[in-house]
Amino acid sequence: MEDLLQKNEEELRTCIANLGEEGIAELFKQAWETIRQAHLHGGQARTTASSEKLTLARKAIAIASYSGSEPLLAEAHRMMAYVLNANEDYEESLEHYAKAVDGLEKSGAREKASRARIGYVAALFMTGRYQEAIENAKIADRFFLKTKDLDGHARLSANLGNLYHRLDEHARALTYQSKAIKLFRKLKNAPALALCYLNLAESLSILDRFEESDRIFERSQKLSRKHALNDLYIQAKYNRSYLSFLRGHYSEAIQGFTELQEQYNRE
């Protein structure tokens, strides 16, 4: 895949023509593995990793277009939408999500289409399209419950928690966030759990449940550090330090912000 990133349009066309269907499928598998290793997620701050993966996703779109395969093109749009969502390009991601869901459903890939809707829900509510997000969530969750896909159901619950948090329906947000945490614990998905703890702590802080919020932020920090999720760790530590400031624990807040500043300087 790295070699293909260096090729111009003509060279890429020639290479794709020689690869065949199996070769192209292997390329897409490698591309997804590379992207997922970056632990991107919708709603995170734009990072160097998310920006770099855009180049890879754009190349996937080109490869799929040259191949002439509609299912492959739908998969490429799914990849592009995923990366754009994680790069805070929510508006731009919507077109790719729509094309991905439509193409995947037409090709009979219901599981992939439902998975794409998880990110689609996040991008929709980040752009203020709340009702459309809820409708897509209902469609996807029917599939996840029917097929007993606990991971899909958990991820969708986490996104719905974030949606209701943005709508200031924080009690409802807690319900979905708590459900997601319960499922991710069962699945032993530590990275997803660390992110859910972060979101839950934010909702608890809005409800003035500061002590609980502080404990949950700490859990997010510990899991993030243990699993080398540096961006998530920094976000959790920053939010926890700000919470200390809100609670009037100024020495703790100053210490936390100072440690973050020293970390930024080292990097």
N, C-alpha and C positions, 0 to 999 in steps of 0.2 A: 504493500500500500504506500509506503514511503516513496518508492520509485515513481509511482503514478502521480504523486503530488508534484513532482518536478517536471512532468511532461506537458508540452503545449497541446493545443486542441487537436492538431493533425496527428501527433504521435499517440495521443490518447485514443483516438478513433481506431487507429491501426492496432493498437494493443488490445482493445476490447474485442475487436473482430476476431483476433486470434485466440482469445481466452476461452470462449465458449461459455455455456450456461453455468456449468459447475465451477469454472474458474472465477466467474463474476460473483457467484454466490459465496465463494470462499473469501473474496475481497470484502464483501459486505459484512461477513462474520468478523473479520479482522477489524474492520472499521468500528463496529459496535463494541467490540472488546476494548479497543483503544479509548473510545468515548466514555464507556462505563467505568474504566479505571480511574477517570478523573473525578468520580463521585459528584457529578453535576446534579443540581436539582432546581426546579422552578422556584422563583422567589428569592434566590440567593443574590448577593451582590455580584456584579460582573467581575470576572477574574481573568487573569492571563490564560488560564487553562480553558475557560469557556470560549474566549476569543480565538485561541489557537484551533479549537475543534471545529469552528465555523469553516475553516479552510477545508478540512476533511469532509464535512457535510456537503459543501458546495461541489467538491469533486465527486461525491457519491451521486449527486443529482445529475452531473454531466455523464457519468458512467452509465447510469440507468437510462438516460435519454438516448445515448448512442446504442444501447443494447436493443432498444425497441420493445422492451418487456414492460407491460403495464403494471403487473404486480411488483416488479422490481422498482419501478418509478414511485409507486405508492410507498414502498419501504424507504426509499430515499427521502421522500417528503416527510415521512415519520421521523427520520433521523435529523433532518434539517430543523423541523419544528421543535424537537427535543432540545437541540443545542441553542436555538434562538431563544427559547423559553428560559434556559439557564443563563443566557447572556443578557437578560433584561430587555430583549427585543420582542416584547409580548405582542404588539400589534402586527409585526411582520410574521410572527410564528403562526398566527391564526389562519392565514391562507394555506400554509403548508399542512397544518393540522386538518383542515377541511378536506384537502386533496388526499391526504393520507387515509383518513377515515373512510371517505367515499371509495377510493381505490381498493382498499383492503377488504371492505365489505363486498364489493362487486366480485372480487376474486375468491370470496368464500373464507377469507382469513378473519373469522369473527373474533378470535382471541386477541390477535394483534390489533384489530380495530378497537376493541374495548380497552386495551392497554393504551392506545393512542389517545383515547378519550380522557384518560386520567390527567395527562398533561394539558389536554385541550381545556378541561375544566379550570385548571390553574390559570392558563393564559386568558381565558374568558373573564374570570373574576378580577384578574389584575388589570383588565381594561374596562372594568365597570359593567360587563355584560352578565349580570348576576343570574337572571332568569334563564338565559341560554345555558349558562354553566350548570345550573341545577337540572335542566332537562337532559343535558348530555350525561350528567352523573347518574340519573335514573336509568337511562338506557344501558350504560356500562354496568351498573350494579346489578341489574337484572341478570346479565350474563354471568357475572362473577358469583352470584348466589346460586344460580342454576348449576354452574360447573364446579361449585365448591372451591373456587379460587380464593383462598384466604389472603394471599399476598395482594392480589388486585383489589379485593374488598378493603384491606387495610390501607392501601395507598389512596384509594378514593375517599375513605373516611377521613384521612389526614387532610386531604385537599378541601373537603367540605368543612372541616374544622377551621381551616384558614379562611374560607369563604365567609362563614358566619362571623368570624372574628372581624373581618373587614366591614361587615354589615352592622357591627356593634351589638350582635346577638351573642354575647359572650357565654351565657349559660349553655346555649345550644352548641356553641363552639367547643366547650369543655366536653360535652357528651360525645361528639365525634372524635375529638383528640384522645379522649380516654379509651374509646373503642379501638382506635388505631394502635395505641400503646399496648393494650392487652393482646392484640393479634400479633404485633411485631415481637413481643416477648415470647409468645408461643412459637413463632417462626425463628426465633433467635437471630433476628436481623438487627444487629447492633447499630450500623450506620443510620438506618431508618429510624430506629428508636431514639438515637441522639438528636435527630432533627425534630421528632415529635415532642421530645422533652422541651426543646427550645420553644416550640410553638405553644405548648401547654403553659409553660412558665410565663410567657407574654400575656396570655389570656388571664391567668391568675393575677398578674400584677395590675391589669386594668380593673379587676374586681376588688382591688385593695387587699387581696389575700397575699400580703407581702412575704410572710415567713414561708408559706408553701411555695411561692414563686421562687424564692431564693434557693430552697432545697432542690427544686426541679432544675433550675439553671445549673446548679452544681453537678447534678447527674449528667446533664448534657455536656458540660465541660469534661468530666471524667471519661465518659464514653468517647467523646471526640478525640481527646488526647490519646487514649488507649489504642484507638484505631487509626491514628494519624490523619484525622480529618481536620486539617489545620484551619481552613477558612471557617468551618463551623465552630471550632474551638474559640477562635478569636471573637466571633459574633456572640457566642454564649457568654464569654468573659466580659465583653463590653456591656452587654445588656445587664449582666449581674452587677457590674460596677455602677451602672447608671441607677439600678434599683437601690443600691446602697445609698446613693446620693439622695434619692427620693425619700428614703426612710430616715434621713438625717444622720446616717452613719458615714460621716464625711472622711474619716481617716481610712476606712475600708475602701471607699470610692476612690480616693486619691491613690492609694496603694495599687488598686486594680488598674486604673488608667496609666499610672507610671509604669507598671509591668508591661502593659500593652505597648506603650511608647518605646520602651527598651527593645521589645520584640521587633517592632517595625524598623527600628534603627539597625538591628542586627541583620535583618533581611535586606 
